[in-house]
Amino acid sequence: MPVNRKTFKEHLRRFMPRTIRPHRIFGGPLRGRMIVTSWHDYPGAILGRTERALLEWFRHRVRAGETWLDVGAHYGYTAIALSELVGPGGRVFAFEPVLSTAGHLGRTRALNNLSQLTVLPLGLGSPQGFELRQVPVVRGMADSTVRPSGGSPETFLVARLDSIWRDVCGGRPRIDGVKIDVQGMEIDTLEGMAGVLGEFKPQLVLELHRGVDRDQVLDRIESFGYSRTGLPVDMENEDQRSGALYLDDVSYVFSART
């Protein structure tokens, strides 16, 4: 009987150390950088084996001096990559709703001397003002795709990006790129940034998850002035290029219509 790789990884993870502390990344594009996490929560980041295709896409698309948003930053693996690419003259705003995880990301920022990185401990959604929301937390990330019994619930603050962006952008409102990985909360997050997406037309990288209505996502993206046809960041992966369209746990790039 073939072994389910995901199930095997989850079983193995149960035996990994849960202590969160600074780790030097062993390999991959971020080799030698520091990240504050645990073996249990994020072994792929410590080993440098995760998000290879996404970081390669960043390497070819992100320019020095740009402003990027990392929405659903988790422990900051992609935030580190974006920060190094935009350089000291650029900016990365990392939105992470889980307070403890955002705190660890703040330590990662300091350990890597990333003055261009701003950590914002809140989630993005579409409330009219600020809103408290309770979502299960699994391995340091808020994940609405799991059953309530599958993770410890945590209450966190949610805001609409359109409402707060002018107050946090430091007088430089232009956004060049947005990466979104929000574990099932894609539609709500997109709804709350309709204004800035429509105004600045940044590069949009969106990871889709189980249970999220693809047609609703595409309708919203199209209404913001983007093509509803997204391309997977990993064009070398045959499973992503063919077969089922818009797979779970895969990042897609959406471009503004010209």
Stockholm file with secondary structure:
# STOCKHOLM 1.0

chainA/1-258         MPVNRKTFKEHLRRFMPRTIRPHRIFGGPLRGRMIVTSWHDYPGAILGRTERALLEWFRHRVRAGETWLDVGAHYGYTAIALSELVGPGGRVFAFEPVLSTAGHLGRTRALNNLSQLTVLPLGLGSPQGFELRQVPVVRGMADSTVRPSGGSPETFLVARLDSIWRDVCGGRPRIDGVKIDVQGMEIDTLEGMAGVLGEFKPQLVLELHRGVDRDQVLDRIESFGYSRTGLPVDMENEDQRSGALYLDDVSYVFSART
#=GR chainA/1-258 SS CCCCHHHHHHHHHTTSCCCCEEEECCSSTTTTCEEEECTTTCHHHHHTCSSHHHHHHHHHHCCTTCEEEEESCTTSHHHHHHHHHHCTTSEEEEECCSHHHHHHHHHHHHHTTCTTEEEECSEEECCSSCEEEEEEEETTEECTTSCGGGSEEEEEEEEEHHHHHHHHSTTCCCCCEEEECCTTCHHHHHHTTHHHHHHHCCEEEEEECTTCCHHHHHHHHHHTTBCSCCEESCTTCHHHHSSSSSCTTEEEEECBCC
#=GC SS_cons         CCCCHHHHHHHHHTTSCCCCEEEECCSSTTTTCEEEECTTTCHHHHHTCSSHHHHHHHHHHCCTTCEEEEESCTTSHHHHHHHHHHCTTSEEEEECCSHHHHHHHHHHHHHTTCTTEEEECSEEECCSSCEEEEEEEETTEECTTSCGGGSEEEEEEEEEHHHHHHHHSTTCCCCCEEEECCTTCHHHHHHTTHHHHHHHCCEEEEEECTTCCHHHHHHHHHHTTBCSCCEESCTTCHHHHSSSSSCTTEEEEECBCC
//
